């Protein structure tokens, strides 16, 4: 996924189907400068982590 699309998804009130390594995730925030997204798995919201935006996939 590109950084601009990740920013759009994180700002959208509509839930978008995004995955990280095959697992559904929620994008909380995107650091545009570094190309990093703050995400958490939908099944484990307490497991927040920072990942490269290009590792996210939109279905």
N, C-alpha and C positions, 0 to 999 in steps of 0.2 A: 504494500500500500504506500502511496506517496504521502508526504507530510501534510499537504493542503487538505487532502481527503480526510485524514485522521483528525485534523482540526475541525472540519465541518461536522464529522460524526460526533466528536466530543461536545460540540456546542448545540447539537440537535436535541430537541425534546423527544424525538422519535427513536425508539430502540432499533439499532441497526445490528444485523448479524455479523459480528466480527470474531475471528478466531486468532489464537496465538498457539502455534505448534499443535493445531487441531482441536484446541480447547476453546469453547465460547468464552469471550471476555468482554468487559466493559471498559471503555477508554475514559479515564477521569480527566486527564490533562495531557497536552502535547507541548513539549519544548521544541519549538520550531528551529531554533539555532542549532541544537545538538541532534535533532532528528530522533528524539527519545519520547516515548509515550509512557505515562503512568497508567497502569491497567490493574484489573483484578479479575480472576476467574469468576464466572457467575455462580459456580458451585461452591466457591470458597472466598467470599468477599473480604475476609480478613487477611488474605494473602496478596497484598498489594506489592507490585514490583515495577521497575523501570525496564523497558525493552526497546530495542530499535524499531522505529516505525515500519521500516521495510520488512520486518518479520511478521507484521499483522496482515491478515487476509480478510477481505469482505466477501461474504457469500451472497 
